């Protein structure tokens, strides 16, 4: 994976932990907390499960939306520069010579390899 793509995906990677935390905490709530607390509140287990699943959706849906939005934004940026962003720093190489050194970070590049790497990692990009 290009270093520039890792940097661009850093906020999305953090949001990847939230679903895991939600699932683990839901197991704790459903297995331990609900059976002991619900009888004292006069509520049934079905009502408790309804509230737990509602809270899970309220947490997970924004995380999924943010991840989708951020990845789409990255894909549009790469497509706008015709898949010619430096693999190390993300500097736009469009309009420069076909091989040389990145003006921003100094890493060497070859235009065909750069384009092929971005296409390989992002797949076909059909963003407007």
Buried (B, 14 or more C-beta within 10 A) or exposed (E): EBBBBEEBBEEBEEBEEBBEEBEEBBEEBBEEEBEEEBEEEEBEEEEBBEEBEEBBEEBBEEBEEBBEEBBEEBBEBBBEBBBBBBBBBBBBBEEBEEEEEBEEBEEEBEBEEBBEBBEEEBEEBEEE
